[in-house]
Amino acid sequence: MEIKVRENTELKNLMKLVNFVGSGGEAKHLIQNGLVKLNGEVCTIAGKKLKNGDEVEYDGEVVIISTDGN
């Protein structure tokens, strides 16, 4: 799935936006425990800023980031 977000959206906020989690705390926990991949590699930084073309994977679901100049 491709999703349009603002440039520099944080990984934890994206997780909430696409309903992977119900809260920021839950997102932070999953990210810090190595359950989320960014561009094919485990990312443990909840505040990681996303950029156009990034791929976020969690629980078999993949989201492709599109900032489309925003």
PDB file of N, H, CA, C and O in Angstrom:
ATOM      1  N   MET A   1       0.849  -1.173   0.000  1.00  0.00           N
ATOM      2  CA  MET A   1       0.000   0.000   0.000  1.00  0.00           C
ATOM      3  C   MET A   1       0.894   1.235   0.000  1.00  0.00           C
ATOM      4  O   MET A   1       1.912   1.277   0.691  1.00  0.00           O
ATOM      5  N   GLU A   2       0.511   2.217  -0.766  1.00  0.00           N
ATOM      6  H   GLU A   2      -0.316   2.182  -1.327  1.00  0.00           H
ATOM      7  CA  GLU A   2       1.239   3.480  -0.786  1.00  0.00           C
ATOM      8  C   GLU A   2       0.422   4.502  -0.009  1.00  0.00           C
ATOM      9  O   GLU A   2      -0.801   4.562  -0.130  1.00  0.00           O
ATOM     10  N   ILE A   3       1.117   5.303   0.789  1.00  0.00           N
ATOM     11  H   ILE A   3       2.111   5.255   0.887  1.00  0.00           H
ATOM     12  CA  ILE A   3       0.427   6.320   1.585  1.00  0.00           C
ATOM     13  C   ILE A   3       1.154   7.649   1.435  1.00  0.00           C
ATOM     14  O   ILE A   3       2.384   7.709   1.452  1.00  0.00           O
ATOM     15  N   LYS A   4       0.380   8.699   1.289  1.00  0.00           N
ATOM     16  H   LYS A   4      -0.619   8.651   1.275  1.00  0.00           H
ATOM     17  CA  LYS A   4       0.942  10.042   1.166  1.00  0.00           C
ATOM     18  C   LYS A   4       0.993  10.675   2.546  1.00  0.00           C
ATOM     19  O   LYS A   4      -0.027  10.782   3.227  1.00  0.00           O
ATOM     20  N   VAL A   5       2.182  11.094   2.955  1.00  0.00           N
ATOM     21  H   VAL A   5       3.011  11.007   2.401  1.00  0.00           H
ATOM     22  CA  VAL A   5       2.369  11.750   4.252  1.00  0.00           C
ATOM     23  C   VAL A   5       3.249  12.978   4.071  1.00  0.00           C
ATOM     24  O   VAL A   5       3.867  13.163   3.023  1.00  0.00           O
ATOM     25  N   ARG A   6       3.296  13.793   5.078  1.00  0.00           N
ATOM     26  H   ARG A   6       2.793  13.642   5.929  1.00  0.00           H
ATOM     27  CA  ARG A   6       4.183  14.955   5.048  1.00  0.00           C
ATOM     28  C   ARG A   6       5.631  14.499   5.153  1.00  0.00           C
ATOM     29  O   ARG A   6       5.945  13.526   5.839  1.00  0.00           O
ATOM     30  N   GLU A   7       6.491  15.208   4.471  1.00  0.00           N
ATOM     31  H   GLU A   7       6.236  15.998   3.914  1.00  0.00           H
ATOM     32  CA  GLU A   7       7.916  14.923   4.563  1.00  0.00           C
ATOM     33  C   GLU A   7       8.345  15.007   6.032  1.00  0.00           C
ATOM     34  O   GLU A   7       7.878  15.868   6.777  1.00  0.00           O
ATOM     35  N   ASN A   8       9.229  14.112   6.431  1.00  0.00           N
ATOM     36  H   ASN A   8       9.609  13.412   5.826  1.00  0.00           H
ATOM     37  CA  ASN A   8       9.777  14.042   7.792  1.00  0.00           C
ATOM     38  C   ASN A   8       8.788  13.522   8.829  1.00  0.00           C
ATOM     39  O   ASN A   8       8.992  13.731  10.025  1.00  0.00           O
ATOM     40  N   THR A   9       7.723  12.851   8.400  1.00  0.00           N
ATOM     41  H   THR A   9       7.558  12.682   7.429  1.00  0.00           H
ATOM     42  CA  THR A   9       6.831  12.179   9.352  1.00  0.00           C
ATOM     43  C   THR A   9       7.652  11.141  10.103  1.00  0.00           C
ATOM     44  O   THR A   9       8.474  10.450   9.501  1.00  0.00           O
ATOM     45  N   GLU A  10       7.441  11.025  11.410  1.00  0.00           N
ATOM     46  H   GLU A  10       6.773  11.586  11.899  1.00  0.00           H
ATOM     47  CA  GLU A  10       8.193  10.053  12.201  1.00  0.00           C
ATOM     48  C   GLU A  10       7.585   8.663  12.051  1.00  0.00           C
ATOM     49  O   GLU A  10       6.378   8.507  11.870  1.00  0.00           O
ATOM     50  N   LEU A  11       8.457   7.660  12.129  1.00  0.00           N
ATOM     51  H   LEU A  11       9.438   7.787  12.276  1.00  0.00           H
ATOM     52  CA  LEU A  11       8.054   6.269  11.980  1.00  0.00           C
ATOM     53  C   LEU A  11       6.923   5.902  12.939  1.00  0.00           C
ATOM     54  O   LEU A  11       5.951   5.267  12.529  1.00  0.00           O
ATOM     55  N   LYS A  12       7.035   6.289  14.197  1.00  0.00           N
ATOM     56  H   LYS A  12       7.825   6.805  14.530  1.00  0.00           H
ATOM     57  CA  LYS A  12       5.992   5.947  15.183  1.00  0.00           C
ATOM     58  C   LYS A  12       4.648   6.559  14.809  1.00  0.00           C
ATOM     59  O   LYS A  12       3.603   5.948  15.034  1.00  0.00           O
ATOM     60  N   ASN A  13       4.668   7.756  14.240  1.00  0.00           N
ATOM     61  H   ASN A  13       5.517   8.252  14.056  1.00  0.00           H
ATOM     62  CA  ASN A  13       3.420   8.409  13.837  1.00  0.00           C
ATOM     63  C   ASN A  13       2.807   7.722  12.620  1.00  0.00           C
ATOM     64  O   ASN A  13       1.584   7.621  12.514  1.00  0.00           O
ATOM     65  N   LEU A  14       3.642   7.253  11.712  1.00  0.00           N
ATOM     66  H   LEU A  14       4.635   7.334  11.798  1.00  0.00           H
ATOM     67  CA  LEU A  14       3.139   6.517  10.556  1.00  0.00           C
ATOM     68  C   LEU A  14       2.444   5.236  11.012  1.00  0.00           C
ATOM     69  O   LEU A  14       1.397   4.868  10.480  1.00  0.00           O
ATOM     70  N   MET A  15       3.026   4.565  11.991  1.00  0.00           N
ATOM     71  H   MET A  15       3.876   4.864  12.424  1.00  0.00           H
ATOM     72  CA  MET A  15       2.456   3.316  12.500  1.00  0.00           C
ATOM     73  C   MET A  15       1.023   3.544  13.010  1.00  0.00           C
ATOM     74  O   MET A  15       0.152   2.694  12.827  1.00  0.00           O
ATOM     75  N   LYS A  16       0.793   4.686  13.644  1.00  0.00           N
ATOM     76  H   LYS A  16       1.501   5.377  13.793  1.00  0.00           H
ATOM     77  CA  LYS A  16      -0.558   5.029  14.111  1.00  0.00           C
ATOM     78  C   LYS A  16      -1.453   5.393  12.930  1.00  0.00           C
ATOM     79  O   LYS A  16      -2.609   4.975  12.866  1.00  0.00           O
ATOM     80  N   LEU A  17      -0.917   6.164  12.010  1.00  0.00           N
ATOM     81  H   LEU A  17       0.022   6.503  12.062  1.00  0.00           H
ATOM     82  CA  LEU A  17      -1.684   6.650  10.866  1.00  0.00           C
ATOM     83  C   LEU A  17      -2.254   5.519  10.023  1.00  0.00           C
ATOM     84  O   LEU A  17      -3.386   5.611   9.549  1.00  0.00           O
ATOM     85  N   VAL A  18      -1.484   4.456   9.832  1.00  0.00           N
ATOM     86  H   VAL A  18      -0.565   4.381  10.217  1.00  0.00           H
ATOM     87  CA  VAL A  18      -1.943   3.342   8.997  1.00  0.00           C
ATOM     88  C   VAL A  18      -2.594   2.229   9.822  1.00  0.00           C
ATOM     89  O   VAL A  18      -2.852   1.134   9.320  1.00  0.00           O
ATOM     90  N   ASN A  19      -2.850   2.530  11.086  1.00  0.00           N
ATOM     91  H   ASN A  19      -2.641   3.419  11.493  1.00  0.00           H
ATOM     92  CA  ASN A  19      -3.534   1.600  11.993  1.00  0.00           C
ATOM     93  C   ASN A  19      -2.785   0.294  12.236  1.00  0.00           C
ATOM     94  O   ASN A  19      -3.406  -0.744  12.463  1.00  0.00           O
ATOM     95  N   PHE A  20      -1.459   0.339  12.189  1.00  0.00           N
ATOM     96  H   PHE A  20      -0.955   1.183  12.005  1.00  0.00           H
ATOM     97  CA  PHE A  20      -0.667  -0.807  12.615  1.00  0.00           C
ATOM     98  C   PHE A  20      -0.754  -0.938  14.129  1.00  0.00           C
ATOM     99  O   PHE A  20      -0.650  -2.037  14.672  1.00  0.00           O
ATOM    100  N   VAL A  21      -0.947   0.197  14.809  1.00  0.00           N
ATOM    101  H   VAL A  21      -1.032   1.090  14.367  1.00  0.00           H
ATOM    102  CA  VAL A  21      -1.021   0.243  16.271  1.00  0.00           C
ATOM    103  C   VAL A  21      -2.108   1.221  16.693  1.00  0.00           C
ATOM    104  O   VAL A  21      -2.608   2.008  15.890  1.00  0.00           O
ATOM    105  N   GLY A  22      -2.461   1.151  17.978  1.00  0.00           N
ATOM    106  H   GLY A  22      -2.055   0.512  18.631  1.00  0.00           H
ATOM    107  CA  GLY A  22      -3.487   2.043  18.495  1.00  0.00           C
ATOM    108  C   GLY A  22      -2.945   3.263  19.209  1.00  0.00           C
ATOM    109  O   GLY A  22      -3.679   4.220  19.455  1.00  0.00           O
ATOM    110  N   SER A  23      -1.644   3.236  19.549  1.00  0.00           N
ATOM    111  H   SER A  23      -1.047   2.458  19.349  1.00  0.00           H
ATOM    112  CA  SER A  23      -1.071   4.370  20.283  1.00  0.00           C
ATOM    113  C   SER A  23       0.401   4.551  19.946  1.00  0.00           C
ATOM    114  O   SER A  23       1.057   3.644  19.433  1.00  0.00           O
ATOM    115  N   GLY A  24       0.900   5.736  20.244  1.00  0.00           N
ATOM    116  H   GLY A  24       0.367   6.473  20.660  1.00  0.00           H
ATOM    117  CA  GLY A  24       2.314   6.016  20.049  1.00  0.00           C
ATOM    118  C   GLY A  24       3.196   5.159  20.933  1.00  0.00           C
ATOM    119  O   GLY A  24       4.288   4.756  20.533  1.00  0.00           O
ATOM    120  N   GLY A  25       2.719   4.883  22.138  1.00  0.00           N
ATOM    121  H   GLY A  25       1.832   5.210  22.463  1.00  0.00           H
ATOM    122  CA  GLY A  25       3.473   4.043  23.060  1.00  0.00           C
ATOM    123  C   GLY A  25       3.634   2.630  22.528  1.00  0.00           C
ATOM    124  O   GLY A  25       4.704   2.031  22.637  1.00  0.00           O
ATOM    125  N   GLU A  26       2.569   2.107  21.956  1.00  0.00           N
ATOM    126  H   GLU A  26       1.699   2.594  21.868  1.00  0.00           H
ATOM    127  CA  GLU A  26       2.612   0.767  21.366  1.00  0.00           C
ATOM    128  C   GLU A  26       3.577   0.747  20.179  1.00  0.00           C
ATOM    129  O   GLU A  26       4.358  -0.192  20.022  1.00  0.00           O
ATOM    130  N   ALA A  27       3.518   1.787  19.347  1.00  0.00           N
ATOM    131  H   ALA A  27       2.884   2.549  19.474  1.00  0.00           H
ATOM    132  CA  ALA A  27       4.418   1.880  18.193  1.00  0.00           C
ATOM    133  C   ALA A  27       5.868   1.920  18.660  1.00  0.00           C
ATOM    134  O   ALA A  27       6.719   1.213  18.121  1.00  0.00           O
ATOM    135  N   LYS A  28       6.142   2.738  19.649  1.00  0.00           N
ATOM    136  H   LYS A  28       5.451   3.312  20.087  1.00  0.00           H
ATOM    137  CA  LYS A  28       7.502   2.866  20.169  1.00  0.00           C
ATOM    138  C   LYS A  28       8.018   1.519  20.685  1.00  0.00           C
ATOM    139  O   LYS A  28       9.163   1.145  20.432  1.00  0.00           O
ATOM    140  N   HIS A  29       7.167   0.805  21.404  1.00  0.00           N
ATOM    141  H   HIS A  29       6.237   1.109  21.609  1.00  0.00           H
ATOM    142  CA  HIS A  29       7.538  -0.504  21.950  1.00  0.00           C
ATOM    143  C   HIS A  29       7.890  -1.485  20.822  1.00  0.00           C
ATOM    144  O   HIS A  29       8.921  -2.154  20.884  1.00  0.00           O
ATOM    145  N   LEU A  30       7.043  -1.570  19.803  1.00  0.00           N
ATOM    146  H   LEU A  30       6.206  -1.026  19.752  1.00  0.00           H
ATOM    147  CA  LEU A  30       7.284  -2.492  18.694  1.00  0.00           C
ATOM    148  C   LEU A  30       8.555  -2.133  17.926  1.00  0.00           C
ATOM    149  O   LEU A  30       9.330  -3.010  17.544  1.00  0.00           O
ATOM    150  N   ILE A  31       8.759  -0.844  17.707  1.00  0.00           N
ATOM    151  H   ILE A  31       8.130  -0.131  18.018  1.00  0.00           H
ATOM    152  CA  ILE A  31       9.937  -0.381  16.972  1.00  0.00           C
ATOM    153  C   ILE A  31      11.204  -0.687  17.774  1.00  0.00           C
ATOM    154  O   ILE A  31      12.162  -1.240  17.234  1.00  0.00           O
ATOM    155  N   GLN A  32      11.210  -0.333  19.041  1.00  0.00           N
ATOM    156  H   GLN A  32      10.432   0.117  19.480  1.00  0.00           H
ATOM    157  CA  GLN A  32      12.400  -0.540  19.867  1.00  0.00           C
ATOM    158  C   GLN A  32      12.720  -2.010  20.071  1.00  0.00           C
ATOM    159  O   GLN A  32      13.860  -2.356  20.379  1.00  0.00           O
ATOM    160  N   ASN A  33      11.724  -2.887  19.903  1.00  0.00           N
ATOM    161  H   ASN A  33      10.797  -2.606  19.652  1.00  0.00           H
ATOM    162  CA  ASN A  33      11.955  -4.318  20.039  1.00  0.00           C
ATOM    163  C   ASN A  33      12.275  -4.992  18.706  1.00  0.00           C
ATOM    164  O   ASN A  33      12.270  -6.219  18.606  1.00  0.00           O
ATOM    165  N   GLY A  34      12.554  -4.183  17.684  1.00  0.00           N
ATOM    166  H   GLY A  34      12.558  -3.186  17.764  1.00  0.00           H
ATOM    167  CA  GLY A  34      13.028  -4.715  16.413  1.00  0.00           C
ATOM    168  C   GLY A  34      11.986  -5.395  15.553  1.00  0.00           C
ATOM    169  O   GLY A  34      12.327  -6.252  14.738  1.00  0.00           O
ATOM    170  N   LEU A  35      10.729  -5.038  15.713  1.00  0.00           N
ATOM    171  H   LEU A  35      10.452  -4.342  16.375  1.00  0.00           H
ATOM    172  CA  LEU A  35       9.665  -5.681  14.950  1.00  0.00           C
ATOM    173  C   LEU A  35       9.248  -4.911  13.701  1.00  0.00           C
ATOM    174  O   LEU A  35       8.335  -5.330  12.989  1.00  0.00           O
ATOM    175  N   VAL A  36       9.910  -3.792  13.434  1.00  0.00           N
ATOM    176  H   VAL A  36      10.652  -3.452  14.013  1.00  0.00           H
ATOM    177  CA  VAL A  36       9.575  -2.955  12.278  1.00  0.00           C
ATOM    178  C   VAL A  36      10.807  -2.808  11.388  1.00  0.00           C
ATOM    179  O   VAL A  36      11.918  -2.580  11.868  1.00  0.00           O
ATOM    180  N   LYS A  37      10.585  -2.945  10.083  1.00  0.00           N
ATOM    181  H   LYS A  37       9.683  -3.130   9.693  1.00  0.00           H
ATOM    182  CA  LYS A  37      11.680  -2.773   9.129  1.00  0.00           C
ATOM    183  C   LYS A  37      11.471  -1.494   8.330  1.00  0.00           C
ATOM    184  O   LYS A  37      10.346  -1.129   7.989  1.00  0.00           O
ATOM    185  N   LEU A  38      12.567  -0.832   8.043  1.00  0.00           N
ATOM    186  H   LEU A  38      13.481  -1.129   8.320  1.00  0.00           H
ATOM    187  CA  LEU A  38      12.577   0.346   7.187  1.00  0.00           C
ATOM    188  C   LEU A  38      13.525   0.046   6.045  1.00  0.00           C
ATOM    189  O   LEU A  38      14.717  -0.176   6.259  1.00  0.00           O
ATOM    190  N   ASN A  39      13.002   0.041   4.840  1.00  0.00           N
ATOM    191  H   ASN A  39      12.034   0.221   4.666  1.00  0.00           H
ATOM    192  CA  ASN A  39      13.785  -0.272   3.643  1.00  0.00           C
ATOM    193  C   ASN A  39      14.511  -1.613   3.775  1.00  0.00           C
ATOM    194  O   ASN A  39      15.673  -1.745   3.392  1.00  0.00           O
ATOM    195  N   GLY A  40      13.803  -2.601   4.322  1.00  0.00           N
ATOM    196  H   GLY A  40      12.859  -2.494   4.633  1.00  0.00           H
ATOM    197  CA  GLY A  40      14.326  -3.956   4.395  1.00  0.00           C
ATOM    198  C   GLY A  40      15.215  -4.275   5.580  1.00  0.00           C
ATOM    199  O   GLY A  40      15.659  -5.413   5.732  1.00  0.00           O
ATOM    200  N   GLU A  41      15.485  -3.280   6.429  1.00  0.00           N
ATOM    201  H   GLU A  41      15.124  -2.355   6.306  1.00  0.00           H
ATOM    202  CA  GLU A  41      16.344  -3.495   7.586  1.00  0.00           C
ATOM    203  C   GLU A  41      15.612  -3.092   8.864  1.00  0.00           C
ATOM    204  O   GLU A  41      14.841  -2.132   8.878  1.00  0.00           O
ATOM    205  N   VAL A  42      15.868  -3.841   9.936  1.00  0.00           N
ATOM    206  H   VAL A  42      16.494  -4.620   9.925  1.00  0.00           H
ATOM    207  CA  VAL A  42      15.243  -3.525  11.223  1.00  0.00           C
ATOM    208  C   VAL A  42      15.618  -2.102  11.634  1.00  0.00           C
ATOM    209  O   VAL A  42      16.785  -1.715  11.577  1.00  0.00           O
ATOM    210  N   CYS A  43      14.618  -1.336  12.046  1.00  0.00           N
ATOM    211  H   CYS A  43      13.670  -1.650  12.092  1.00  0.00           H
ATOM    212  CA  CYS A  43      14.834   0.028  12.523  1.00  0.00           C
ATOM    213  C   CYS A  43      14.317   0.104  13.954  1.00  0.00           C
ATOM    214  O   CYS A  43      13.160  -0.227  14.215  1.00  0.00           O
ATOM    215  N   THR A  44      15.161   0.534  14.873  1.00  0.00           N
ATOM    216  H   THR A  44      16.100   0.803  14.661  1.00  0.00           H
ATOM    217  CA  THR A  44      14.770   0.623  16.282  1.00  0.00           C
ATOM    218  C   THR A  44      14.640   2.070  16.759  1.00  0.00           C
ATOM    219  O   THR A  44      14.615   2.330  17.962  1.00  0.00           O
ATOM    220  N   ILE A  45      14.559   2.997  15.826  1.00  0.00           N
ATOM    221  H   ILE A  45      14.579   2.786  14.849  1.00  0.00           H
ATOM    222  CA  ILE A  45      14.458   4.415  16.157  1.00  0.00           C
ATOM    223  C   ILE A  45      13.029   4.895  15.896  1.00  0.00           C
ATOM    224  O   ILE A  45      12.652   5.130  14.748  1.00  0.00           O
ATOM    225  N   ALA A  46      12.241   5.040  16.953  1.00  0.00           N
ATOM    226  H   ALA A  46      12.547   4.849  17.886  1.00  0.00           H
ATOM    227  CA  ALA A  46      10.831   5.416  16.824  1.00  0.00           C
ATOM    228  C   ALA A  46      10.656   6.791  16.165  1.00  0.00           C
ATOM    229  O   ALA A  46       9.675   7.019  15.456  1.00  0.00           O
ATOM    230  N   GLY A  47      11.587   7.688  16.394  1.00  0.00           N
ATOM    231  H   GLY A  47      12.383   7.504  16.970  1.00  0.00           H
ATOM    232  CA  GLY A  47      11.497   9.040  15.846  1.00  0.00           C
ATOM    233  C   GLY A  47      12.152   9.205  14.491  1.00  0.00           C
ATOM    234  O   GLY A  47      12.337  10.329  14.027  1.00  0.00           O
ATOM    235  N   LYS A  48      12.507   8.099  13.848  1.00  0.00           N
ATOM    236  H   LYS A  48      12.357   7.186  14.225  1.00  0.00           H
ATOM    237  CA  LYS A  48      13.159   8.145  12.533  1.00  0.00           C
ATOM    238  C   LYS A  48      12.264   8.889  11.557  1.00  0.00           C
ATOM    239  O   LYS A  48      11.079   8.579  11.437  1.00  0.00           O
ATOM    240  N   LYS A  49      12.824   9.867  10.863  1.00  0.00           N
ATOM    241  H   LYS A  49      13.786  10.119  10.961  1.00  0.00           H
ATOM    242  CA  LYS A  49      12.081  10.665   9.896  1.00  0.00           C
ATOM    243  C   LYS A  49      12.005   9.913   8.570  1.00  0.00           C
ATOM    244  O   LYS A  49      13.014   9.409   8.078  1.00  0.00           O
ATOM    245  N   LEU A  50      10.821   9.842   8.004  1.00  0.00           N
ATOM    246  H   LEU A  50      10.001  10.251   8.403  1.00  0.00           H
ATOM    247  CA  LEU A  50      10.617   9.127   6.758  1.00  0.00           C
ATOM    248  C   LEU A  50      10.733  10.064   5.573  1.00  0.00           C
ATOM    249  O   LEU A  50      10.430  11.253   5.664  1.00  0.00           O
ATOM    250  N   LYS A  51      11.183   9.498   4.451  1.00  0.00           N
ATOM    251  H   LYS A  51      11.429   8.531   4.377  1.00  0.00           H
ATOM    252  CA  LYS A  51      11.318  10.301   3.240  1.00  0.00           C
ATOM    253  C   LYS A  51      10.647   9.594   2.069  1.00  0.00           C
ATOM    254  O   LYS A  51      10.301   8.416   2.165  1.00  0.00           O
ATOM    255  N   ASN A  52      10.467  10.300   0.986  1.00  0.00           N
ATOM    256  H   ASN A  52      10.748  11.256   0.908  1.00  0.00           H
ATOM    257  CA  ASN A  52       9.809   9.773  -0.196  1.00  0.00           C
ATOM    258  C   ASN A  52      10.459   8.467  -0.649  1.00  0.00           C
ATOM    259  O   ASN A  52      11.681   8.392  -0.776  1.00  0.00           O
ATOM    260  N   GLY A  53       9.653   7.448  -0.890  1.00  0.00           N
ATOM    261  H   GLY A  53       8.660   7.509  -0.787  1.00  0.00           H
ATOM    262  CA  GLY A  53      10.146   6.171  -1.382  1.00  0.00           C
ATOM    263  C   GLY A  53      10.506   5.167  -0.299  1.00  0.00           C
ATOM    264  O   GLY A  53      10.758   4.002  -0.607  1.00  0.00           O
ATOM    265  N   ASP A  54      10.537   5.589   0.967  1.00  0.00           N
ATOM    266  H   ASP A  54      10.332   6.535   1.217  1.00  0.00           H
ATOM    267  CA  ASP A  54      10.835   4.650   2.054  1.00  0.00           C
ATOM    268  C   ASP A  54       9.762   3.565   2.103  1.00  0.00           C
ATOM    269  O   ASP A  54       8.595   3.809   1.796  1.00  0.00           O
ATOM    270  N   GLU A  55      10.183   2.356   2.497  1.00  0.00           N
ATOM    271  H   GLU A  55      11.131   2.157   2.746  1.00  0.00           H
ATOM    272  CA  GLU A  55       9.259   1.246   2.672  1.00  0.00           C
ATOM    273  C   GLU A  55       9.285   0.809   4.130  1.00  0.00           C
ATOM    274  O   GLU A  55      10.340   0.478   4.671  1.00  0.00           O
ATOM    275  N   VAL A  56       8.130   0.813   4.751  1.00  0.00           N
ATOM    276  H   VAL A  56       7.273   1.082   4.312  1.00  0.00           H
ATOM    277  CA  VAL A  56       7.993   0.410   6.148  1.00  0.00           C
ATOM    278  C   VAL A  56       7.241  -0.914   6.181  1.00  0.00           C
ATOM    279  O   VAL A  56       6.176  -1.050   5.580  1.00  0.00           O
ATOM    280  N   GLU A  57       7.809  -1.892   6.891  1.00  0.00           N
ATOM    281  H   GLU A  57       8.675  -1.781   7.380  1.00  0.00           H
ATOM    282  CA  GLU A  57       7.188  -3.210   6.975  1.00  0.00           C
ATOM    283  C   GLU A  57       6.945  -3.601   8.428  1.00  0.00           C
ATOM    284  O   GLU A  57       7.820  -3.478   9.285  1.00  0.00           O
ATOM    285  N   TYR A  58       5.728  -4.076   8.674  1.00  0.00           N
ATOM    286  H   TYR A  58       5.018  -4.176   7.977  1.00  0.00           H
ATOM    287  CA  TYR A  58       5.371  -4.579  10.004  1.00  0.00           C
ATOM    288  C   TYR A  58       4.342  -5.691   9.841  1.00  0.00           C
ATOM    289  O   TYR A  58       3.337  -5.520   9.151  1.00  0.00           O
ATOM    290  N   ASP A  59       4.592  -6.806  10.466  1.00  0.00           N
ATOM    291  H   ASP A  59       5.408  -6.944  11.027  1.00  0.00           H
ATOM    292  CA  ASP A  59       3.651  -7.923  10.506  1.00  0.00           C
ATOM    293  C   ASP A  59       3.187  -8.340   9.106  1.00  0.00           C
ATOM    294  O   ASP A  59       2.009  -8.628   8.895  1.00  0.00           O
ATOM    295  N   GLY A  60       4.123  -8.369   8.156  1.00  0.00           N
ATOM    296  H   GLY A  60       5.080  -8.135   8.327  1.00  0.00           H
ATOM    297  CA  GLY A  60       3.804  -8.800   6.798  1.00  0.00           C
ATOM    298  C   GLY A  60       3.182  -7.742   5.907  1.00  0.00           C
ATOM    299  O   GLY A  60       2.970  -7.985   4.720  1.00  0.00           O
ATOM    300  N   GLU A  61       2.888  -6.580   6.452  1.00  0.00           N
ATOM    301  H   GLU A  61       3.060  -6.383   7.417  1.00  0.00           H
ATOM    302  CA  GLU A  61       2.307  -5.476   5.676  1.00  0.00           C
ATOM    303  C   GLU A  61       3.403  -4.481   5.312  1.00  0.00           C
ATOM    304  O   GLU A  61       4.276  -4.178   6.126  1.00  0.00           O
ATOM    305  N   VAL A  62       3.350  -3.976   4.083  1.00  0.00           N
ATOM    306  H   VAL A  62       2.641  -4.221   3.422  1.00  0.00           H
ATOM    307  CA  VAL A  62       4.342  -3.003   3.626  1.00  0.00           C
ATOM    308  C   VAL A  62       3.637  -1.718   3.230  1.00  0.00           C
ATOM    309  O   VAL A  62       2.623  -1.736   2.531  1.00  0.00           O
ATOM    310  N   VAL A  63       4.194  -0.595   3.693  1.00  0.00           N
ATOM    311  H   VAL A  63       5.017  -0.580   4.260  1.00  0.00           H
ATOM    312  CA  VAL A  63       3.686   0.730   3.330  1.00  0.00           C
ATOM    313  C   VAL A  63       4.812   1.471   2.632  1.00  0.00           C
ATOM    314  O   VAL A  63       5.931   1.532   3.140  1.00  0.00           O
ATOM    315  N   ILE A  64       4.519   2.033   1.473  1.00  0.00           N
ATOM    316  H   ILE A  64       3.609   1.984   1.060  1.00  0.00           H
ATOM    317  CA  ILE A  64       5.495   2.829   0.728  1.00  0.00           C
ATOM    318  C   ILE A  64       5.148   4.301   0.935  1.00  0.00           C
ATOM    319  O   ILE A  64       4.007   4.721   0.741  1.00  0.00           O
ATOM    320  N   ILE A  65       6.143   5.061   1.329  1.00  0.00           N
ATOM    321  H   ILE A  65       7.070   4.720   1.487  1.00  0.00           H
ATOM    322  CA  ILE A  65       5.939   6.484   1.640  1.00  0.00           C
ATOM    323  C   ILE A  65       6.012   7.338   0.385  1.00  0.00           C
ATOM    324  O   ILE A  65       6.925   7.198  -0.429  1.00  0.00           O
ATOM    325  N   SER A  66       5.042   8.218   0.246  1.00  0.00           N
ATOM    326  H   SER A  66       4.300   8.332   0.908  1.00  0.00           H
ATOM    327  CA  SER A  66       5.039   9.202  -0.829  1.00  0.00           C
ATOM    328  C   SER A  66       4.827  10.577  -0.196  1.00  0.00           C
ATOM    329  O   SER A  66       3.777  10.842   0.391  1.00  0.00           O
ATOM    330  N   THR A  67       5.829  11.445  -0.318  1.00  0.00           N
ATOM    331  H   THR A  67       6.682  11.229  -0.794  1.00  0.00           H
ATOM    332  CA  THR A  67       5.688  12.788   0.226  1.00  0.00           C
ATOM    333  C   THR A  67       5.170  13.736  -0.833  1.00  0.00           C
ATOM    334  O   THR A  67       4.629  14.793  -0.509  1.00  0.00           O
ATOM    335  N   ASP A  68       5.328  13.372  -2.091  1.00  0.00           N
ATOM    336  H   ASP A  68       5.767  12.513  -2.354  1.00  0.00           H
ATOM    337  CA  ASP A  68       4.789  14.126  -3.217  1.00  0.00           C
ATOM    338  C   ASP A  68       5.003  15.635  -3.082  1.00  0.00           C
ATOM    339  O   ASP A  68       4.107  16.428  -3.373  1.00  0.00           O
ATOM    340  N   GLY A  69       6.198  16.020  -2.640  1.00  0.00           N
ATOM    341  H   GLY A  69       6.926  15.377  -2.404  1.00  0.00           H
ATOM    342  CA  GLY A  69       6.537  17.425  -2.552  1.00  0.00           C
ATOM    343  C   GLY A  69       6.006  18.163  -1.355  1.00  0.00           C
ATOM    344  O   GLY A  69       6.190  19.377  -1.256  1.00  0.00           O
ATOM    345  N   ASN A  70       5.350  17.474  -0.434  1.00  0.00           N
ATOM    346  H   ASN A  70       5.201  16.488  -0.515  1.00  0.00           H
ATOM    347  CA  ASN A  70       4.787  18.152   0.744  1.00  0.00           C
ATOM    348  C   ASN A  70       5.793  18.306   1.819  1.00  0.00           C
ATOM    349  O   ASN A  70       5.486  18.854   2.877  1.00  0.00           O
TER     350      ASN A  70
END
